[in-house]
């Protein structure tokens, strides 16, 4: 969440700059993990950063579009920029990319037996709920009672 918040607040920053800031957030998180001697996290950025870059670029585009909207507030801005179906698809894609990034990060945990049994189930679960979550959020933003 800190990384997404950083991207949204930093728009229209360059993705490369945001990737570096994301690495700083990762380092802070890893430093906190050092208290747990059985689990080590050595992030394999060659696996993580391609999907992280796509997610950041995707979120930057959406944040910039919403910031350009003539109205303030997420509901009016979303309605000005996207149809309900477009917003739902946008959110679904972001959640799909987030699940892919979490999956890539999970391969960095050592010893691997800690997450290996649940790695694929976690990704499948996150992706299976992306549809309903995107639909529910879009429903809240586009509901006529909320206008």
Beta strands, then each sheet from edge to edge (+ up, - down):
strand 1: 40-41
strand 2: 109-110
sheet 1: 1+ 2-
end
